[in-house]
Amino acid sequence: MSVRIVTDSTSDLPKELAEELGITVVPLNVHFGLDTFQDGVDLSADQFYHRLLTSPILPKTSAPSPGLFKYHYDRLAGEGHDIISVHISSKLSGTYEAALAGKKSMPNGCHIETFDSKAATMGVGLLAVAAARAARSGAAFNEVVELVRKSIDGIHMVCALDTLDFLQKGGRVGKAQAWLGSILSIKPIISMEEGEVVPLERVRTYGKALARAKELIGKHLPARELAVVYSTDAEEGRKMVDYVKTVSAQQQVCLARFGPVLGTYVGPNSLAFVSLD
């Protein structure tokens, strides 16, 4: 049997890369009042950020249903595949629990392994990519499972935000809570540890935040897989990709975009660097 990878839309995997590697992406939901959209399916990033910046209604998000996971697991198992399912930190979303529930509803004999990546955005995405590449190279199910298990602690993220407001309003501010109520002009730099948002540093301007983020990412280079993720400033994202290529001597650096679900929490003018050891 061949191995197929399932992830969720908070992986922020570029569609072309997911299709190239045969990765199934299960969408989360975004709610603007009574309007509900599937992340990346009937709400694009451009549409989302326009609405985020112009609508008086703040978006909310929700996990996929267990039934949606079962649908995809049924489809892949019916094609004769073993399945490895890699998802956003369980401390940020109920997606991993929904995947587990979907797995439990499958018949005995289906080989499905689910993982809490303890990460978000392309931290999840790079893990899925590494697993998919290993599977395509002929690795067996147990070998890919072990690869994913060992790789989770090798995920690193440095993210410069324009504001903490969106994380706060969305209830995902984590240990950066200590920064709330301080000077309004700070530009936070955050990371993740053990599946939770943690503060790294705060500076006075966004330019300084990007400069400091560049210094911090050097600690994680070189790496097996690299990605840059932006929310609204594609040009800044491309500049960061060029910078990372220069300092790491690696030519494969994925440029991705925060989709509607994570965009709800990071907001506009956010930029992240993600690496996988």
N, C-alpha and C positions, 0 to 999 in steps of 0.2 A: 504493500500500500504506500502511496505517496502521502506527504504531509502538506497540509494547507494551513495558512495563518489567518486568524480572525483578530481584528482589533476594533476600536470604536473611533468615532469622529473627533474625539479630543486628541487623538494622535497627530492631527493636523497634517497627515501625509498628503503630499501632492497627488492628485488623482492619477496623473500619468505614471508615477512611481508605483502606486498601489496596483494599477492595472498590469504594469510590466512584470511585477513579482507575484501576481495572482493573490494579493492580499484582500480579503473581504473586510470592508469597513462598515460597521453597524452604526447608524446615526443616533445621536442623542436628540433631544427636543429643545427648542427655544420658544418661549411664550412672550408675546407682547400683548398683555391684557388677555382678551379672549381668542386672539390669533395664535395658532400653534404651527410651528414649522419644524421640519426635519433638517438638522444641521447638514448643510452642504448638498441637500437633495432638492428642496424647494425654497431654500433661502441661501443665496450666495454670500460670500464675504462682503462684496461691494454693497449689496442690498442691505445686509445687516448693519454695517458701519454707518451707512447713510441714515438708516432708521434710528440707530443708537444715538446719533448726534442731533437728530431733528425731532424725535418723538418725546413727548412729555412722560411717556410710560417707560419705566425701566424694565428691561427684559428679565425673565427668569428662565431657569433651565431644569430639565428633568432627564432621568436615565431612560434608556430603552426598556421596553417590557421584556420579561423573561421569554414571552412568546416569540418576540422578534429574534432573540438569540436562538431559540429552538428551531425557528424557521430556517435560519442559515446553517445551523448544525445539521439539521435533517437533509438539507440540500447537498452539503459537502459530503456527509456520510453516505448518502445515496449514490454519490459519484465514486465511492470507494476510497475516500480520503480519511486519514487520521487528522485530528484537529488540535492546534495549539492556539489558545485565545488569550491575548495580551491586552491589559486594560489600565485605565487611569487609576491613580491612587484611590483606595477605598476611603481615605480620609477626606477626599474632595468630592466624591460622587458615589451614588449607589449602583453605578454601572457594573462593577465587579460582582456585586451580590446578585444582580440580575443575570449576569452570565453564568454564575454558579447555579442559580435556580433553573436556567434554561438547560444546563448540562444534566442536572438531576432528573429532568423530565425525559431524557433520552433513553432508549432501550439499553439494556445491558449488552456489553460487547462493543459499544462505540468507544473508540479511544479518543478522549477529549481531555486536555489538560488546560486549566485556566490559571492565569497569573495576575496578581496585583503587582503592577510594575513599581509602585511607590513613586511614580513620576507623573508628569503631565506633558502635554504638547509633544514635540518631537523626541522627548525622552521615551515616551511610549512608542512613537513612530520608529525611532532607530532600533529599538528592541525588536519590533515586528520585522523590520527590514533585515536585520542580522539573522533572525530565525528563518525568514523566507529564503534568503540567499543560501543558508546552510542546507535547507530542505531541497532547493533546486540543484545543489551540488551533489545530492545523493545521500545526505545524512538521514539516518533512521529516526523514527519517532522519539525514542528514548534519548538519542544523542541531541536532538534539537531541544527537548525538554531540559536536559542538563545544561545546554548552552544558555538558554534563557535564564534558568535559575542562577547560574554563576554570573551572568551579565548584569543583573538588576542593580547590584551595588556599584557597578561601573558607570552609571548614568550620572552626568553632572549638568547643571543648568545655571546660567547667570542671566538674569533678566532685568533690564532697565525699564522702569515705568515712568510715565509722565505724572501719575498721581496714584495714591492708594484708594481713592474714592470708590472705584468700581469693585475692588476686592472687599472693601468694607461693606458696601451696600449689598453685595452678593453673599456676605457671610463666609468668605473664604480667606480672610486676612491672616489667619493662623497666628504665629508668634510675632508677626509684624504689628500686632495689636498695640505693642508698646509705643509705636511711633505715632499713633493716632492722637490728635489733639495738640501736636507740636506745630511748628511753623508750617504754614500752608504751602510755602513755595518749595518745600523739599522735593527732590526727585529720588525716589527709592530704588535701590538695587536689591533684588530678592533672589532666593534660591529655593531648593527643596531639600529637606532632610527627613528621612523615615516617613515619606509620603505627605509631609506637611510644609506649607509655605513658611520660610524663615527669612528674617531680614539679614542682609549682608552689610550694606552701607547706605548712607544718604548724603546727597550733595545738593548744592544750591541750584544748579542749572541742568537742563537735559543734556547739553553738550558735554558737561563734566561727567554726567552719569554714563554716557556712551564711552568716553575716554577711559573712565575707571573700569567699566565692564571689559574693555579690551585688555586692560592689564590683568584682570582677574581670570580671563579665559586662558591666558598663557599657562596657568598652572595645570591645565588639563590637556595640553598639547605635547606630543602628537597623540592622536586617538584613532581607534578603529573606524568609527563613523562620526561625521560632523554635520551639524545643521545650524542654520540661522533662521530665525522665525520673526516676522514682522507683523504688525497689525494694519497700519494704514500708510506707512512710508516705505514704498517698495524701493525707492532709490537708496535710502539709508540701508535697507536690507542688502541690496546688491553691493554697496560699499563695504559692508561688514563681511560679506562673502569674500570679496577681493582681499581684504585685510587678513582674514583667516587663512586663505590660500597662501598668502605671502609668508606669514609667520610660521605656518605649520608645514610648508612644502608639500601639502596635500592638495591635489587638484579636484578631488571629489568632495565638494561641500554642498549639501542640499539646501536650497532656498525654499522655505515654506512660509505659510501665512497662518496666523491665529484665526481659526474659524469662528463662526458665530457663538458657539458655546463658551470657549475660553475667552473670546473677545468680550463677552459679557463681564468678565472679571478683570482682564488686564486693561481694557479700554484702548483708545486711540494712542498713537505715538509710542507704542511699546516695541521693544526689540529684545530678543533672547538669543543666546548662544547655547547650544546643547551638544554634548559629546558623549560618546560611548567608548570606554576603554577597551 
